[in-house]
């Protein structure tokens, strides 16, 4: 009574099969990053300069700067990546042009976010 040996290659192939993310993942992530950036900006707007005398009050504004800046940078990269995917290039010259466009898009997106705040 011997059992048939399991096909490990088949099991591994099934376990490591790529999984497509949900279609609305990019929109949800962009919305969450936008909300975080806006909340951090609101926190900084509500902050009073007179509170700087006490170092214990520095935590919230410092956290707002770090978290808001990180979320803003991630939002810029996410939008630049989306624009780069829409204009999928072919060939070495096209790759260079796509990189230049991606940098320009990132710069434009960063300026747009900074103007909004």
N, C-alpha and C positions, 0 to 999 in steps of 0.2 A: 504494500500500500504506500506507494510513493506519490507525493503530490507533484504536479508539474511545476517546474521552477518558474517564478514570475519573470516576465520580460522586463528587466530593469531599464533597458533603453527606452522602451515604450512608456514605462511609468515616469521616467525622468522627462521625456518629451512632453507628456501630458501635464506634468507638474510645473514645468518651466515655460509653458506656452505663453506668448505675449498676451497681455490683457489690454484692450483698448480703454482709455479713460472715457468717462461720460462726455457726451457732446457739449454740454454746457459747463464743463469744468473751467475753461478759460474765462468765461463770463463771470462765474461765481468767484473765482480767484481775483479777478480784476475788481469786482464789486467789494470784496472783503478788503483788499489793499487800499482801495479808494476810501472806504469808511475809516480804516485805521489812520490813514494820512490826515483825513479831515478831523478826526477826534484829537489827534496830536496837535494839529494847528489850533483847534479850539482851546485845548489845554494851555497852549502857549499864549494865546490871546487873553485868557482869563488870569494869567499870572501877573502879579503885581511886582513892580521893580523894587518897591520898598521892602519886600520880603527877602531880598538878597542879603540883607545884613546877617541873617541867621543861616549858617550852613545847613542846618537840618531841613530847611525849606528848598534846598537845591535839588533834591532827589526827583521830585515830580517833573520839573522843567527839563532836567537832564534826561530823564527817561523818555519824555515826550520828544525831545530832539533826536535821540538815538532811534526810538521805535518809529517815529514819523519819517525820519530820513531813510531808514532801512526799507520801510514800506513804499516810500516814494521811489527809491532806486529800483526796487523789485518791480514796481508798476511800470517804470520806464523801460526796463529790460523786457518785460512781458509784452508790452505794446510794440517795441522795436522788433521783437522776434516774430510777432504776428504779421507785421508789415513785410518782414524778410521772407516769410513763408508764402505770402501772397504773390511775390515777384520771384519765383523760383528760377535761378539762373542755371546755365549750362556752360561748361568750359572754364578754363583758367582765368581768362579775361573777365568773364561774367562773374566769377567768384570775387575778384577784386572789386568790381563795380558793386556787387551786393554788399561787401564789407563796408565800402564807402557810404552806400545808402543806409546801411544799418547804423553807422555812426552818426550820420546826419539825422536820421529818424530819432535816435536816442537823444541827441542834442535838442531837437525841436520839441520832443515830448517833455524833456526836463524843463525847458523854458516855459512851455505851456502850463506845467504843474506849478512852477514857481510864480507865474503871473496870477494864477487862480487863488493862491493863498493870500 
